[in-house]
Amino acid sequence: MPSSAGCDTLVTVADDELAGRAFAAARAGNADELSALVKGGVPVDLRTAAGDSLIMLAAYHGHAEAVSTLVKLGADADSPNDHGQTPLAGAVFKASDDVVRALLDGGADPFSGSPSAVDTARMFGRLELLALFERKG
């Protein structure tokens, strides 16, 4: 008869597999799979070892629909990674304007993080985003 320690190991392997699927879905922008995984029990604010949340991965890889889906499921649109970077600052850096809008619609604060989305927009001369942030702020 297997011990409970063996059972725990199986659960850990299954959890790691689900986490890997969630991270891959976020990077690929697979909103339907993200929704199914979160509804199936994967934490909506699950993080990689580097502290990148699912919404950070989706935002950084330019997937506005996945970002919107995660926001609707309760993801924290301002959740910084271990370096203090927010999904919004990442989207500004990557020039993903549709992701910027999805994050703002989801309540992201352009002044949070280090550097903030405002700082990043200034750094890259994104004056139209600065005006948008001012209207949202």
C-alpha positions as a Markdown table, in Angstrom:
| # | Residue | x | y | z |
|---|---|---|---|---|
| 1 | Met | 0.0 | 0.0 | 0.0 |
| 2 | Pro | 1.5 | 3.4 | -1.0 |
| 3 | Ser | 2.4 | 5.7 | 1.8 |
| 4 | Ser | 0.9 | 9.2 | 2.2 |
| 5 | Ala | 4.3 | 10.6 | 1.3 |
| 6 | Gly | 4.0 | 8.9 | -2.1 |
| 7 | Cys | 0.6 | 10.4 | -2.5 |
| 8 | Asp | 1.9 | 13.9 | -1.7 |
| 9 | Thr | 4.5 | 13.4 | -4.3 |
| 10 | Leu | 1.9 | 12.5 | -6.9 |
| 11 | Val | -0.1 | 15.6 | -6.0 |
| 12 | Thr | 3.0 | 17.7 | -6.3 |
| 13 | Val | 3.8 | 16.3 | -9.8 |
| 14 | Ala | 0.2 | 16.9 | -10.9 |
| 15 | Asp | 0.3 | 20.5 | -9.5 |
| 16 | Asp | 3.6 | 21.1 | -11.3 |
| 17 | Glu | 2.1 | 19.8 | -14.5 |
| 18 | Leu | -0.9 | 22.1 | -14.1 |
| 19 | Ala | 1.3 | 25.1 | -13.3 |
| 20 | Gly | 3.4 | 24.4 | -16.4 |
| 21 | Arg | 0.3 | 24.2 | -18.5 |
| 22 | Ala | -1.0 | 27.5 | -17.1 |
| 23 | Phe | 2.3 | 29.3 | -17.7 |
| 24 | Ala | 2.5 | 27.9 | -21.3 |
| 25 | Ala | -1.1 | 29.0 | -21.9 |
| 26 | Ala | -0.4 | 32.5 | -20.6 |
| 27 | Arg | 2.7 | 32.8 | -22.8 |
| 28 | Ala | 0.8 | 31.6 | -25.8 |
| 29 | Gly | -2.3 | 33.7 | -25.1 |
| 30 | Asn | -4.6 | 30.7 | -24.9 |
| 31 | Ala | -7.5 | 32.4 | -23.0 |
| 32 | Asp | -9.8 | 29.4 | -23.1 |
| 33 | Glu | -7.2 | 27.1 | -21.6 |
| 34 | Leu | -6.4 | 29.7 | -18.9 |
| 35 | Ser | -10.0 | 30.0 | -18.1 |
| 36 | Ala | -10.5 | 26.3 | -17.8 |
| 37 | Leu | -7.4 | 25.9 | -15.7 |
| 38 | Val | -8.3 | 28.7 | -13.3 |
| 39 | Lys | -11.9 | 27.4 | -13.0 |
| 40 | Gly | -10.4 | 24.0 | -12.3 |
| 41 | Gly | -8.4 | 25.2 | -9.4 |
| 42 | Val | -5.2 | 26.8 | -10.6 |
| 43 | Pro | -4.7 | 30.0 | -8.7 |
| 44 | Val | -5.4 | 33.0 | -10.9 |
| 45 | Asp | -2.3 | 34.8 | -9.5 |
| 46 | Leu | 0.0 | 31.8 | -9.8 |
| 47 | Arg | 3.6 | 32.8 | -10.2 |
| 48 | Thr | 6.8 | 31.5 | -11.8 |
| 49 | Ala | 10.0 | 31.1 | -9.8 |
| 50 | Ala | 10.9 | 34.6 | -11.0 |
| 51 | Gly | 7.7 | 36.0 | -9.6 |
| 52 | Asp | 5.9 | 36.5 | -12.9 |
| 53 | Ser | 2.2 | 36.0 | -12.6 |
| 54 | Leu | 0.0 | 34.5 | -15.3 |
| 55 | Ile | -1.2 | 38.0 | -16.2 |
| 56 | Met | 2.4 | 39.3 | -16.4 |
| 57 | Leu | 3.3 | 36.5 | -18.8 |
| 58 | Ala | 0.2 | 37.1 | -21.0 |
| 59 | Ala | 0.8 | 40.9 | -21.0 |
| 60 | Tyr | 4.5 | 40.6 | -21.8 |
| 61 | His | 3.8 | 38.3 | -24.7 |
| 62 | Gly | 1.2 | 40.6 | -26.1 |
| 63 | His | -2.0 | 38.7 | -25.5 |
| 64 | Ala | -4.8 | 41.2 | -24.7 |
| 65 | Glu | -7.6 | 38.6 | -24.8 |
| 66 | Ala | -5.8 | 36.4 | -22.3 |
| 67 | Val | -5.1 | 39.5 | -20.1 |
| 68 | Ser | -8.8 | 40.4 | -20.2 |
| 69 | Thr | -9.8 | 36.8 | -19.4 |
| 70 | Leu | -7.5 | 36.7 | -16.4 |
| 71 | Val | -8.8 | 40.1 | -15.1 |
| 72 | Lys | -12.4 | 38.8 | -15.4 |
| 73 | Leu | -11.3 | 35.7 | -13.4 |
| 74 | Gly | -9.9 | 38.0 | -10.6 |
| 75 | Ala | -6.2 | 38.4 | -11.5 |
| 76 | Asp | -4.4 | 41.3 | -9.9 |
| 77 | Ala | -3.6 | 43.6 | -12.8 |
| 78 | Asp | -1.0 | 45.5 | -10.7 |
| 79 | Ser | 0.8 | 42.4 | -9.4 |
| 80 | Pro | 4.6 | 43.2 | -9.7 |
| 81 | Asn | 7.2 | 40.4 | -10.3 |
| 82 | Asp | 10.2 | 40.0 | -8.1 |
| 83 | His | 11.9 | 42.9 | -9.8 |
| 84 | Gly | 9.0 | 45.3 | -9.1 |
| 85 | Gln | 7.8 | 45.3 | -12.7 |
| 86 | Thr | 4.1 | 45.4 | -13.4 |
| 87 | Pro | 2.3 | 43.9 | -16.3 |
| 88 | Leu | 1.4 | 47.4 | -17.5 |
| 89 | Ala | 5.0 | 48.5 | -17.5 |
| 90 | Gly | 5.9 | 45.4 | -19.5 |
| 91 | Ala | 3.1 | 46.0 | -22.0 |
| 92 | Val | 4.4 | 49.6 | -22.5 |
| 93 | Phe | 7.9 | 48.3 | -22.9 |
| 94 | Lys | 6.8 | 45.8 | -25.5 |
| 95 | Ala | 4.6 | 48.5 | -27.3 |
| 96 | Ser | 1.5 | 46.3 | -26.9 |
| 97 | Asp | -1.1 | 49.0 | -26.9 |
| 98 | Asp | -4.1 | 46.6 | -26.9 |
| 99 | Val | -2.6 | 44.9 | -23.8 |
| 100 | Val | -2.1 | 48.4 | -22.2 |
| 101 | Arg | -5.8 | 49.1 | -22.8 |
| 102 | Ala | -6.9 | 45.7 | -21.5 |
| 103 | Leu | -4.9 | 46.2 | -18.3 |
| 104 | Leu | -6.2 | 49.7 | -17.8 |
| 105 | Asp | -9.7 | 48.4 | -18.3 |
| 106 | Gly | -8.9 | 45.8 | -15.6 |
| 107 | Gly | -7.9 | 48.5 | -13.1 |
| 108 | Ala | -4.2 | 48.6 | -13.5 |
| 109 | Asp | -2.5 | 51.6 | -12.0 |
| 110 | Pro | 0.0 | 53.3 | -14.4 |
| 111 | Phe | 1.9 | 54.8 | -11.4 |
| 112 | Ser | 2.6 | 51.5 | -9.6 |
| 113 | Gly | 5.8 | 49.4 | -10.0 |
| 114 | Ser | 9.4 | 50.3 | -10.5 |
| 115 | Pro | 9.7 | 51.5 | -13.1 |
| 116 | Ser | 6.1 | 52.4 | -13.4 |
| 117 | Ala | 4.2 | 52.3 | -16.7 |
| 118 | Val | 4.4 | 56.1 | -16.6 |
| 119 | Asp | 8.2 | 56.0 | -16.2 |
| 120 | Thr | 8.5 | 53.5 | -19.0 |
| 121 | Ala | 6.3 | 55.5 | -21.4 |
| 122 | Arg | 8.4 | 58.6 | -20.6 |
| 123 | Met | 11.6 | 56.6 | -21.2 |
| 124 | Phe | 10.4 | 55.5 | -24.7 |
| 125 | Gly | 8.7 | 58.7 | -25.7 |
| 126 | Arg | 5.2 | 57.2 | -25.7 |
| 127 | Leu | 3.4 | 60.5 | -25.3 |
| 128 | Glu | 0.1 | 59.1 | -26.4 |
| 129 | Leu | 0.3 | 56.6 | -23.5 |
| 130 | Leu | 1.2 | 59.4 | -21.1 |
| 131 | Ala | -1.9 | 61.2 | -22.1 |
| 132 | Leu | -4.0 | 58.1 | -21.8 |
| 133 | Phe | -2.6 | 57.4 | -18.3 |
| 134 | Glu | -3.3 | 61.0 | -17.3 |
| 135 | Arg | -7.0 | 60.5 | -18.3 |
| 136 | Lys | -7.2 | 57.2 | -16.4 |
| 137 | Gly | -5.4 | 58.6 | -13.3 |
